[in-house]
Each structure stands twice: as structure tokens, then as C-alpha cells.
Amino acid sequence: MEIGDIERPETGCPRRTRVRNRSLDRPVIGTALSLCCVLLTAGCGPRLAMQMDDAAHRPNPMLNANHTQEAEVPFVTDAKTAIPLHTWQVDFGSESASRRTRETADWVVASRDHRNMPFAIVDKVNATVYVFSVGGQLKGAAPVLLGMGKGDDVAPGIRDMPMSRIPPADRTTPAGRFLTAMGRNSRGKEILWLDYKNAISMHPVITSLPKQRRPQRLASPTPLDNRISYGCINVPPEFFTDVIHRLFSGTVGVVYVMPEARRAGS
């Protein structure tokens, strides 16, 4: 096989790869069908879509800020005491979180934009994911690895591009609101799909490329070395099992990936 014909090392997903062995398409097709069934089972039909469109027109903290410029600090290192609770505030307990992350969580719960589904917020500036129950209770937070390139959009034309030809600057984790469902990649590994079309998912950290030192990057005290993936979101394996799988298995969820370099919606 040529370089462009091998499975992508990121997740084994079909993005940016041309696989000549057609038997590898079957797990991908099965995953797509499973995703559609889960969405339909959860009631994601025209009525729910219309409700989500309505919610999108409400004031949303993700839509009015440049996160790089408006973060209080480049990254958060010390746990902060939770501010006193009011009816519209989500309790982060002793977890560190930027002001924009807290405002986004408050908005999600107050506006019911998550439609009574479990949800997660990914703060790319601080390379951290926060996971919440349907009632808005924080169930866990963990460091994440993100796309090597800084930016909030999927670069045009890279879906059909061999991985070896994707410039580092185009290996981005897109920002936005994603309806999610558990599935499996072409290697049978369990993942949480965010953007199936562009093969963006959240999954346990990849360890098959030792020179990338991904587990060590996750364990480092700052997010300065957390940009290494092709766009997928890597999390600690135990966090994926104990938090992601437990909350998102068998149901549709929502993942909010906060922008880092542009004003969302601009």
C-alpha cells in the first residue's frame, strides 16, 4: 500500500484516507447506521431540530467572545473555590474553570440548549473537558489533547487528503455544538463521535506512537504541550471509561467545543 492507503493512526477512522480494502468499510457503515438509529431513538427529528434552532438564537457566551483574548489567564493551574450558587449557576466545586467555561455551562442549563441530554464543554485554551449530567451536575473534568493546529474550523478539502499530506496548521479541532453518540472506529475501538462526516471524535489517548509522548503530555501541569492530534480529542483512558462511557452510552449527548481563535459565528 501507498502511504495514503493506510489507516489513519489517529483513530482508524475513514477521514483523509483512501483505503483500498473494501472490507474495512463495513464497520464504518455499521457505525453510521448505529449513529442514525441512536439519534432517531432519542427523538432527534424535525421538531427537536426546530427547538435547537430556537435555542441557538438565545444569548450564548460562545458567540460573543474571542476566547484567546478574553481568558483571564493563558491557562488555569490552581483550583478555585466555587462562587456562591444562584439558580442559574452550575457548581464546579473545586475544579478549575475559566470564566467563559462557567458562563457557557450556566447558559446551557438556563436555556436548556442541551435538551435534557448529558453534555460536555471542551475549553481548548486550557485543554480541559468538563462533563455534566442531564441536570447540569459536574461529573468530572480532565485534561485533553487537541489538534496540532490552532483554529476553529475544518480546513477545506482535507477529508479526502492522505494524512501524510495534511499540513500541521490544518490539523485542527473544530469549535461548535455537536450532537454526539457512542460508536466504534474501523479498528473496533469505542469512541464518542462528534463530527462523523469529518471523523472528529473523543476517545482514549492514543499510545501506539511512543515518540509523540501523548500520555506524558496529558499528565503535564500546563496545556502548552497538549497540541498533537490530527483533530480528535484525546482523554485519559480511565476518564473515558468512568465518565464519558457511563454518561453517553446508549443516549445522544451534546459536546460544546469552545472557540479559541475567532469569534464563533463570525
Secondary structure, DSSP 8 states (H G I E B T S, - for coil): --GGGS--TTTS-STT-----GGGHHHHHHHHHHHHHHHHHTT-SHHHHHHHHHHHTS--GGGS--HHHH-SSSS--S--------TT----TT----HHHHHHHHHHHHHTTTTTS-EEEEETTTTEEEEE-TT--EEEEEE-BEESB--SS--TTGGGS-GGGS-GGG-B---EEEEEEEEE-TTS-EEEEEETTTTEEEEE---S-GGG-HHHHHHSSSGGG-EEESS-EEE-HHHIIIIIIHHHTTS-EEEEEE-SSS-TT-
